[in-house]
Amino acid sequence: MVTDIRNKIRKIVLEYGTIRDKKYHVIGKPFRVLIGAILSQRTRDAKTDEAAKNLFSVISNPEDIINMGIEKLQNLIKPSGFYRQKSKNIKKLCEILVRDYDGNVPKKREELLRLPGVGFKTADIVSLYAYGIPTIPVDIHVEIVSKRLGLVRKDAKYEETRATLENIFNKKEIPRINSGMVEFGQRVCLTARPKCYMCPLMGVCKYDKKNLNPPRSASVRPV
């Protein structure tokens, strides 16, 4: 029974992962992935994209940021929010990259975690989307979806959530789990008010506050 439920979840998550990967996720240049991940902290995709487009229209490497005035950097990344703190972290980070890594982004997770503004999620985004290392970055959507579906304990912290999910899905599937759960979380399993009435996983979901009443204008959009 547990295997059947997990297989159903696996199928849906991977389908949504395919949708998102077509829009966003290919292996990218490590520096761009790292800065993009920092810009994405506590903001939405559209705002992250706008800030990244502004920034990378005028810079291409850590040296460019080091030579840039802090006010100009803040103005470029302002759409991403929290731009003052992010700009400070990006400045310091670039100085470390040039000083200690010849301008390159380190590949080891423990080295990434020592960089300013880099936490577990950002390090794992770089590992997966810059270096192709199979891991599951746990953002708000991954956490909420996995806990509502009963894949992870409700009080699990980041590292337990990541490790648990990586033990559930096989190595070939892991690179698409973040994409799948993020897309599913943005389309169906919304943080504040999930669209349970259109969810293909409603029958196996453990969430006890299901939203079963669609608005009159809502229409079910199958994957």
C-alpha positions in Angstrom: 0.0 0.0 0.0 2.8 2.4 1.0 4.6 1.6 -2.3 1.5 2.2 -4.4 1.0 5.6 -2.7 4.6 6.6 -3.2 4.5 5.5 -6.8 1.4 7.7 -7.4 3.2 10.7 -5.8 6.4 10.0 -7.7 4.5 10.0 -11.0 2.7 13.3 -10.4 5.8 15.0 -9.0 8.0 13.9 -11.9 5.3 15.1 -14.4 5.3 18.6 -12.8 9.1 18.5 -12.8 9.1 18.1 -16.5 6.9 21.1 -16.9 9.2 23.3 -14.8 12.4 22.0 -16.3 11.3 23.1 -19.7 10.9 26.7 -18.4 13.8 27.0 -16.0 16.2 24.3 -15.1 19.2 23.3 -17.1 22.8 23.0 -15.9 24.1 26.6 -15.8 27.3 28.4 -15.2 28.1 28.1 -11.4 28.6 31.8 -10.8 25.3 32.7 -12.4 23.5 29.9 -10.6 25.0 30.9 -7.2 24.0 34.6 -7.6 20.6 33.7 -8.9 20.0 31.5 -5.9 20.9 34.3 -3.5 18.6 36.7 -5.4 15.8 34.1 -5.1 15.9 34.0 -1.4 12.5 35.2 0.1 11.1 36.3 -3.3 9.2 35.0 -6.3 10.5 33.7 -9.6 9.4 36.7 -11.6 11.2 39.1 -9.3 14.3 36.9 -9.2 14.3 36.8 -13.0 14.0 40.6 -13.2 16.9 41.2 -10.8 19.1 38.6 -12.4 18.5 40.0 -15.8 19.4 43.5 -14.6 22.5 42.3 -13.0 23.8 40.0 -15.6 23.2 42.5 -18.3 26.2 44.4 -16.9 28.4 41.8 -15.2 29.7 38.4 -16.0 32.2 37.5 -13.2 33.0 38.2 -9.6 35.6 40.8 -10.5 32.8 42.9 -12.1 30.9 43.0 -8.9 33.9 43.8 -6.8 34.6 46.8 -9.0 30.9 47.9 -8.9 29.7 50.5 -6.4 27.4 49.2 -3.7 24.6 51.6 -4.7 24.6 50.5 -8.3 24.5 46.9 -7.2 21.6 47.6 -4.9 19.7 49.3 -7.7 20.2 46.4 -10.1 19.0 43.7 -7.7 16.3 45.8 -6.0 13.4 43.9 -7.6 14.4 40.8 -5.6 13.8 42.4 -2.3 16.0 42.5 0.8 18.5 44.1 -1.7 20.7 45.8 0.9 21.6 42.6 2.7 21.8 40.6 -0.5 24.1 43.2 -2.0 26.4 43.0 1.0 26.6 39.3 0.9 27.2 39.2 -2.8 30.0 41.7 -2.5 31.7 39.7 0.3 31.1 36.5 -1.5 32.7 37.7 -4.7 35.8 38.9 -2.8 36.2 35.4 -1.3 35.7 33.7 -4.7 38.5 35.9 -6.2 40.8 35.6 -3.2 40.4 31.9 -2.4 39.1 30.2 -5.5 40.6 32.1 -8.5 37.1 33.5 -9.2 35.5 30.1 -9.4 32.5 28.8 -7.4 33.6 25.9 -5.1 31.9 22.5 -5.8 32.1 21.1 -2.2 29.0 21.7 -0.2 30.9 22.5 3.0 32.8 25.2 1.1 29.7 26.6 -0.3 28.1 26.8 3.1 31.0 29.0 4.3 30.2 31.7 1.8 28.2 34.8 2.9 24.5 34.5 2.3 24.7 30.8 1.5 22.6 28.4 3.5 21.6 24.8 2.9 19.1 25.5 0.2 21.4 27.8 -1.8 24.3 25.4 -1.5 22.1 22.6 -2.8 20.8 24.6 -5.7 24.3 25.2 -6.8 25.2 21.5 -6.3 22.2 20.4 -8.4 21.8 23.2 -11.1 25.5 24.2 -11.5 27.3 20.9 -11.0 24.6 18.3 -11.7 25.1 16.6 -8.3 21.9 14.7 -7.5 20.4 16.4 -4.4 17.1 18.0 -3.4 17.1 21.7 -2.5 14.4 22.1 0.1 12.5 25.4 -0.4 9.1 26.3 1.1 7.2 24.4 -1.6 9.3 21.2 -1.2 8.8 21.3 2.5 5.1 21.9 2.5 4.3 19.5 -0.3 6.4 16.7 1.2 4.9 17.1 4.7 1.3 17.4 3.5 1.7 14.2 1.5 3.1 12.5 4.5 6.5 11.8 3.0 8.3 13.6 5.7 7.7 14.2 9.4 5.7 17.4 10.1 8.5 18.7 12.4 11.4 17.7 10.3 14.1 20.3 9.8 15.9 21.0 6.5 18.6 18.3 6.6 16.1 15.6 7.7 13.7 16.6 5.0 16.3 16.5 2.3 17.8 13.1 3.5 14.3 11.5 3.8 13.3 12.6 0.3 16.6 11.4 -1.2 16.0 8.0 0.3 12.5 7.8 -1.1 13.3 8.7 -4.7 15.9 6.9 -6.8 19.1 8.6 -7.9 17.9 9.2 -11.5 14.7 10.9 -10.2 16.3 13.1 -7.6 17.3 16.0 -10.0 13.7 16.5 -10.9 12.1 16.4 -7.4 12.8 20.0 -6.5 11.4 21.2 -9.8 8.4 19.0 -9.5 7.5 19.9 -6.0 8.0 23.6 -6.6 5.8 23.6 -9.7 3.2 21.5 -8.0 3.3 23.9 -5.0 2.9 26.9 -7.2 0.1 25.5 -9.3 -1.9 23.2 -7.0 -0.6 22.8 -3.4 -0.4 26.5 -2.6 1.1 27.5 0.7 -1.8 29.5 2.1 -4.8 27.9 0.4 -4.1 24.7 -1.5 -6.4 23.9 -4.5 -7.3 20.4 -3.1 -10.4 20.4 -5.3 -8.2 19.9 -8.4 -5.4 17.9 -6.8 -4.6 14.6 -8.4 -3.1 13.5 -5.1 -6.1 14.4 -2.9 -6.9 10.7 -2.2 -3.5 10.0 -0.7 -2.8 13.4 0.9 -2.4 13.5 4.7 -3.2 17.2 5.0 -6.1 17.7 7.4 -7.3 21.1 6.3 -8.2 20.4 2.7 -9.8 23.1 0.6 -12.5 21.3 -1.2 -14.5 24.3 -2.5 -13.4 25.7 -5.8 -14.3 29.2 -6.7 -17.0 29.5 -9.3 -14.5 30.5 -12.0 -12.1 27.7 -11.3 -11.5 25.0 -13.8 -9.6 21.8 -13.3 -6.4 21.8 -15.4 -4.9 18.3 -15.6 -1.2 17.9 -16.0 
